[in-house]
Amino acid sequence: MRPKVKICGVTTPADARRAVALGADYLGLNFYEKSPRFVGAERAQEIADAVAGSVDLVGVFVDAPLELMQRLRAALDLRWVQLHGNEPPEVAEALGDGVIKALRVAGPLVEPEIAPWSVAGALLFDTPPQETGEELYGGTGRSWSYGDVVPQLAGGQRIFIAGGIRPGNVAEVAASLPGVHAIDVCSGVESEPGIKSESLMIELFKRLESADSKRPEGARAQAR
C-alpha cells in the first residue's frame, strides 16, 4: 500500500477538489502570512466547505498564538494542526490530539532530540534551513537525504516526509522509506507558488500507484 499523500499549500477550492479527487488523504492550509501560499480565514472556509467530509484538513502554523490556532481549528474543523516553527512542546500539549510537529532536519537525529515531541500525534521531517536567514518554512522545493534520518525513528507516531518531493522522485522516496505514514508535497505539484498543477498531481499519483503495484506482495503486506 502506498504511503498516504498530503498536498500542502492549497489556496483555492478548485485545487482542493482536484487533489481530493485524485487521491489526496490530507490537504494543508497555510496560515503563515509570509508564505506565498498563505490563506486567510475566509478563503480557508471556502476551501473547507468545498471538500467537507472527504479529506483530513491540516492547518499549518508558524509560531502562531495558541488562541488563533484553537479558533481556526474549531471554525474550519481542522483534523490536524501542524506546528512548523519554533513552538515548544507545551503548545502541542495545549492543543491536544491531532498535532503534527515539523522538524527541519540538518543532520542525523538522535532520540533526545525528538523525545520532547512524544506529545505530538505525528512528526514531519522537512528540508533543513539554508544559512541565509530564510523565512520559508517549507515549500522550498529542496530535497534532502530522507533515508539517512527517518527509518529508525518510525515508531509509534505517524511519520510525514516533506521537502523536494515531486513526480520525478516520489516513487524512489516512497520505496526508500518503508513504514512512513505519508509524504507531503507542495511546490513539486505547482505551476507557480500556491497554484497546483492538475497534470503534475495526476503524474504524482500515477507514479506512486505504479511503483506500489510492482512491489512484491509480501512487501506490500508488510507496509500495511
C-alpha positions as a printed NumPy array, in Angstrom:
array([[  0.   ,   0.   ,   0.   ],
       [  1.437,   3.35 ,  -0.997],
       [  2.077,   5.974,   1.671],
       [ -0.688,   8.454,   2.195],
       [ -0.304,  11.811,   0.466],
       [ -0.618,  15.306,   1.873],
       [ -0.982,  18.069,  -0.686],
       [  0.122,  21.179,   1.15 ],
       [ -0.243,  24.872,   0.407],
       [ -3.679,  24.588,  -1.196],
       [ -5.078,  28.049,  -1.882],
       [ -8.262,  27.546,  -3.91 ],
       [-11.394,  25.398,  -3.614],
       [-10.845,  24.136,  -7.17 ],
       [ -7.344,  22.87 ,  -6.39 ],
       [ -8.635,  21.27 ,  -3.203],
       [-11.361,  19.376,  -5.055],
       [ -8.911,  18.185,  -7.73 ],
       [ -6.41 ,  16.969,  -5.152],
       [ -9.071,  15.002,  -3.291],
       [-10.485,  13.521,  -6.493],
       [ -7.001,  12.299,  -7.441],
       [ -6.383,  10.605,  -4.111],
       [ -5.052,  13.107,  -1.56 ],
       [ -5.502,  11.953,   2.026],
       [ -4.608,  15.283,   3.632],
       [ -4.809,  18.904,   2.484],
       [ -2.628,  21.559,   4.092],
       [ -3.874,  25.122,   4.563],
       [ -1.048,  27.545,   5.273],
       [ -1.752,  30.284,   7.814],
       [  1.786,  31.725,   7.851],
       [  1.357,  35.249,   6.495],
       [  4.847,  35.454,   4.972],
       [  4.247,  32.382,   2.84 ],
       [  3.238,  32.768,  -0.833],
       [  0.667,  30.061,  -0.056],
       [ -0.961,  31.937,   2.82 ],
       [ -4.729,  31.744,   3.074],
       [ -6.864,  33.92 ,   5.322],
       [ -9.801,  32.659,   7.334],
       [-12.383,  33.487,   4.672],
       [-10.595,  31.669,   1.851],
       [ -9.778,  28.768,   4.176],
       [-13.501,  28.435,   4.936],
       [-14.292,  28.289,   1.214],
       [-11.749,  25.5  ,   0.781],
       [-13.027,  23.623,   3.829],
       [-16.605,  23.858,   2.573],
       [-15.557,  22.572,  -0.872],
       [-14.121,  19.307,   0.499],
       [-16.07 ,  18.885,   3.727],
       [-16.039,  15.313,   4.999],
       [-13.867,  13.954,   2.181],
       [-10.321,  14.592,   3.427],
       [ -8.355,  15.456,   6.568],
       [ -7.597,  19.181,   6.715],
       [ -4.303,  20.294,   8.249],
       [ -3.768,  23.85 ,   9.447],
       [ -0.114,  24.848,   9.052],
       [  1.115,  27.461,  11.547],
       [  4.463,  29.079,  12.337],
       [  4.806,  30.368,  15.902],
       [  1.167,  31.446,  15.9  ],
       [ -0.761,  32.426,  19.056],
       [ -2.437,  29.443,  20.68 ],
       [ -5.813,  31.199,  20.688],
       [ -5.656,  31.741,  16.922],
       [ -4.86 ,  28.099,  16.258],
       [ -7.655,  26.919,  18.521],
       [-10.155,  29.304,  16.938],
       [ -9.328,  28.343,  13.347],
       [ -9.248,  24.681,  14.248],
       [-12.78 ,  24.845,  15.603],
       [-14.16 ,  27.065,  12.835],
       [-12.71 ,  25.025,   9.963],
       [-12.935,  21.56 ,  11.54 ],
       [ -9.193,  21.053,  11.125],
       [ -8.334,  17.435,  11.869],
       [ -4.668,  18.31 ,  12.392],
       [ -2.68 ,  21.348,  13.494],
       [  0.861,  21.417,  12.092],
       [  3.442,  23.326,  14.145],
       [  6.129,  24.377,  11.688],
       [  8.056,  26.959,  13.677],
       [  9.917,  27.069,  16.988],
       [  6.963,  26.174,  19.178],
       [  7.724,  24.412,  22.478],
       [  6.153,  21.04 ,  23.3  ],
       [  3.804,  22.786,  25.727],
       [  1.909,  24.205,  22.747],
       [  1.279,  20.707,  21.436],
       [  0.077,  19.648,  24.865],
       [ -2.352,  22.58 ,  24.985],
       [ -3.737,  21.723,  21.549],
       [ -4.314,  18.089,  22.48 ],
       [ -4.933,  15.367,  19.92 ],
       [ -4.125,  15.864,  16.256],
       [ -0.81 ,  17.744,  16.337],
       [  1.884,  17.329,  13.678],
       [  5.255,  18.744,  14.709],
       [  7.562,  19.659,  11.837],
       [ 11.296,  19.214,  12.383],
       [ 13.717,  20.716,   9.874],
       [ 16.448,  18.127,   9.695],
       [ 20.025,  19.352,   9.369],
       [ 21.722,  16.053,  10.198],
       [ 21.207,  12.636,  11.776],
       [ 18.729,  12.841,  14.629],
       [ 19.031,  11.102,  17.968],
       [ 16.282,  10.104,  20.351],
       [ 16.763,  13.003,  22.846],
       [ 16.039,  15.495,  20.065],
       [ 12.61 ,  14.084,  19.346],
       [ 11.678,  12.748,  22.794],
       [ 10.018,  16.027,  23.871],
       [  7.661,  15.664,  20.917],
       [  6.142,  12.398,  22.084],
       [  3.163,  14.642,  22.929],
       [  2.512,  15.115,  19.196],
       [  0.464,  12.629,  17.23 ],
       [  2.798,  12.849,  14.243],
       [  6.234,  14.119,  13.246],
       [  7.013,  15.737,   9.906],
       [ 10.618,  15.77 ,   8.75 ],
       [ 11.407,  18.579,   6.326],
       [ 14.266,  20.204,   4.429],
       [ 16.882,  21.853,   6.656],
       [ 17.053,  25.66 ,   6.589],
       [ 19.673,  27.334,   4.449],
       [ 22.207,  29.58 ,   6.114],
       [ 20.63 ,  32.651,   4.567],
       [ 18.213,  33.715,   7.265],
       [ 15.381,  32.468,   5.059],
       [ 11.86 ,  32.678,   6.415],
       [ 10.424,  29.984,   4.156],
       [  9.119,  27.305,   6.489],
       [  8.598,  24.588,   3.897],
       [  7.659,  24.768,   0.235],
       [ 11.272,  25.344,  -0.802],
       [ 11.411,  22.523,  -3.363],
       [ 14.742,  21.311,  -1.947],
       [ 15.342,  17.605,  -1.493],
       [ 17.432,  16.11 ,   1.311],
       [ 18.725,  12.73 ,   2.479],
       [ 15.411,  11.387,   3.768],
       [ 16.556,   7.797,   4.181],
       [ 19.582,   8.737,   6.291],
       [ 17.428,  10.006,   9.122],
       [ 13.94 ,   8.647,   9.255],
       [ 13.644,   4.83 ,   9.284],
       [ 14.979,   4.383,  12.8  ],
       [ 12.517,   6.975,  14.08 ],
       [  9.339,   5.479,  12.629],
       [  7.919,   4.152,  15.891],
       [  4.558,   4.804,  17.467],
       [  3.988,   8.202,  15.895],
       [  2.892,   8.808,  12.344],
       [  5.8  ,   9.994,  10.219],
       [  5.389,  12.512,   7.396],
       [  8.204,  13.322,   4.951],
       [  8.464,  16.653,   3.109],
       [ 10.988,  18.519,   1.019],
       [ 11.519,  18.461,  -2.707],
       [  9.131,  15.584,  -3.42 ],
       [  7.772,  15.668,  -6.973],
       [  6.532,  13.236,  -9.641],
       [ 10.075,  12.503, -10.793],
       [ 11.283,  11.2  ,  -7.421],
       [  8.151,  10.238,  -5.494],
       [  8.413,   6.507,  -6.241],
       [ 12.05 ,   6.428,  -5.147],
       [ 11.296,   8.352,  -1.948],
       [  8.399,   6.057,  -1.06 ],
       [ 10.457,   2.931,  -1.741],
       [ 13.324,   4.164,   0.439],
       [ 11.094,   4.828,   3.443],
       [  9.048,   1.736,   4.317],
       [  6.751,   2.356,   7.235],
       [  6.468,   6.097,   6.654],
       [  2.849,   7.158,   7.045],
       [  2.685,   9.943,   4.456],
       [  4.605,  12.07 ,   2.013],
       [  3.996,  15.799,   1.987],
       [  4.066,  17.503,  -1.41 ],
       [  3.878,  21.227,  -2.048],
       [  5.928,  23.002,  -4.722],
       [  6.529,  19.708,  -6.542],
       [  2.985,  19.787,  -7.934],
       [  2.72 ,  23.527,  -8.637],
       [  2.738,  25.61 , -11.787],
       [  3.603,  28.6  ,  -9.581],
       [  3.646,  29.135,  -5.804],
       [  0.192,  28.395,  -4.447],
       [ -1.254,  27.18 ,  -7.763],
       [ -1.465,  23.407,  -8.05 ],
       [ -0.956,  21.791, -11.452],
       [ -3.561,  19.149, -12.222],
       [ -1.204,  17.403, -14.648],
       [  1.593,  17.22 , -12.074],
       [ -0.77 ,  15.89 ,  -9.42 ],
       [ -2.035,  13.255, -11.849],
       [  1.541,  12.216, -12.614],
       [  2.457,  12.089,  -8.923],
       [ -0.374,   9.71 ,  -8.03 ],
       [  0.156,   7.643, -11.161],
       [  3.815,   7.056, -10.361],
       [  3.039,   6.215,  -6.747],
       [  0.388,   3.674,  -7.701],
       [  2.578,   2.175, -10.417],
       [  5.507,   1.752,  -8.032],
       [  3.283,   0.108,  -5.445],
       [  1.803,  -2.343,  -7.938],
       [  5.313,  -3.531,  -8.844],
       [  6.324,  -4.318,  -5.27 ],
       [  6.233,  -7.977,  -4.163],
       [  3.013,  -8.854,  -2.374],
       [  4.916,  -9.586,   0.824],
       [  6.456,  -6.119,   0.844],
       [  3.057,  -4.525,   0.28 ],
       [  1.559,  -6.54 ,   3.119],
       [  4.421,  -5.503,   5.403],
       [  3.818,  -1.829,   4.534],
       [  0.212,  -2.161,   5.673]])
